[in-house]
Amino acid sequence: IQWHNWDGNTLDLERISEIQSKVRLSHGVGFGVTTYGVANAEMAVSAQCFDSIQFEYNVLNQRIIQALSKNILNTPCKYIVRSILLQGLLPSYDYVAPHLPLKLIEAVNRFQSISNSWRLTPLEVAIRSMLNYPIKADLVIGATSIKEIEEILECVAKGPLPVELFDQIIQLRSYDETLADPRNWKKT
């Protein structure tokens, strides 16, 4: 069972522990949360009552994976990464997005330029970048066909990015990470 958009309310933790123990004892089902932001993810980890914690990661928002990677030895749960393709923006060259902030479009274009300079697809760079972190995580991705799943698996099979390329990806941290949060995009 996954609690979507857990807000990090510590008052929930005692009740969550009760619910989780009932679910585990009777059905062997895991209980996890979906978080937003570093503080929420770190709070979920430190609560030590979740079987899984899902958090956002992409090349324009590396804060959470970076923070959680510092303490991977004490991880009591499974990690799940979402938003790695930033709702399809990162690998797409033909997005039409008049509602997107200009700085976000600039950041996506910069990322795509880095990928192209290495003669790699943005899809491959986006996915493989996650593998450069010491954290082990499952990946939730919105594939819509077997072909897309095969492309993603091919990317993962290639392993982490070369260090020199990853160093360039790290520089994308200079962009305001709130740009990479779709909740901040104005819809028209």
N, C-alpha and C positions, 0 to 999 in steps of 0.2 A: 504494500500500500504506500503510495507516495503522496505526501501533503504538498500540494502545489502552492508556491508563494508563501512559505512559512516566514513570518515577519520577525522571528527571533524573540518573541515574547517569552521571557523566562517563567512567567506564570503558567505557561502551557506545559512546561517540562515534567512536572510531577504527574499530571494527568496523562501525558504522552507515555511515560514509563509504565503506568498502570495499563493503558490500552495495549501497549506493545507486549507486555508480558502475557496478557490474555490471548492476544492473537497468536503469539509464538507457541504458547502451550497447547492451544486448541487446534491450530491449523498449520503451524510451522511457517507462517507467512512473515516476510520481512516488512519493516516499516521505515520509510525514509522521508526526506524533505527536499524540496526544491528551494534554493536560496537565491537572493540577489545581493551582490556586494560582498566585500571582504569581511566586514564585521559579522554579518549574518552567517556566512560560511564558517568562520572561525568559532562562532558561538555554537553552531550545530555540532562541530567536531568536538569541542570541549564538553558539551553536554553528555557525550558518550552514551546516548540512548537511541541513536539512529543506526539502522543497518546500512543505509546509503545516504549520501548527500550529493545532490545534483547542483552544479553551479555553471555559470556562463564562462566561456573562454573563447577568445579569438585573438588574432594578431593585433587588434586594436584595443583589446581589453585583456591584458595579461596579469592584472593585479591579483586576482583570486588564486590562480594556479601558482603564481609566484609566492604568495603568502603561505598557502597550504604546503608547498614544496619544502618550506623551511622546517617543518615538523612532521615529516612523513613516517618517522619511526614510531610515533605514538598514535598512529591513525587507527581508531577503533572500528572503522567502517569502510565500505566500498565507495569510491568516488565515481561520479557520472558527469561527463562533460556535455554541455549543450551549447548551441549557438556558435559552433566553430566556423560556420560559413556566413554568419551575420545575416540571417534570413536570405541567403543566396546572393548577397551583394558582392562578397569577396571574389568568387570565381566568375561573376558575370561581367561581360563587357558591354552588354546592351540593355542595362536596366534603365527604365524611365522612372525618375523619382523626383518630381518637382517639389515634393514635400520634405525631401531630405536636406539637412543643413549643408551648406557649401563646404564647410570644413570637413564634414564626413566624406563627401564626394572626393575632396582633395586627398584625404587619408587613404581611401580605397584605391584611388588612382596611383598613389605613391606605392602602395603594397603591390599592385598589379605590375607596376614598372620594375620593382625589385624582382618579382617572380620572372618576368620576361627577360630581364638581364641575365638571369641564370638559366634561361631556356627551359624553365619549368612552368607548368600551368599554375595559376593561382589556387586551384583546387588542391593540387599536390602540396604546395607550400603551406597552405592553411592547415591541412590535416597533419602533415609531417611535423609542423612546428610544435604541436602538442607533445610529440614524442621526445623532444629535446629536454623536457622537464623530467625530474626524477619520479614524479608522481605517476602511479599506475591508475588508469581510469577507463571505464567503459565510455563509449561515445554514442550519444543519441544524435541521429542525423536524419533529416527529412528526405530520405531517398524515395523516389517515386517509381523506380523500375529496377529490374535485375541488373541492367546495364550500369546504372548509377551505383548500385551496391558493389559491383565488380570493380568499377573505377576507384571507389573509395578503398576497397580491400587492396588493390594494387598500390595505392599510395601508402597505406599503412605498412605493407610488406617491404617497402623500400627503407623503412626505418627513419631515424632522426635526420634532420637537415644537416648539411655540412656546417661546421662551426662558424665559418666565415659568413655564410648566408644567415644563420641564426643570429649572429651579431647584428646584421642589418635589420632583421625582424624585431629584435629587442629595441632598436632605435624608434620603432613605431610607438613605443610607450610615451613618447613626447607629445603625442596627440591627447587631447582631453578624452579620457575613457568614457565620459558620459555621452559622447557622440555615438558610442557603440551600443547604447541601450535603446532598443526600439520603443520603449515606453516614453522616451523623450522626443521621438519624431512626431512632427505635426502632420496629421492626416488632412488631406484636402478633399 
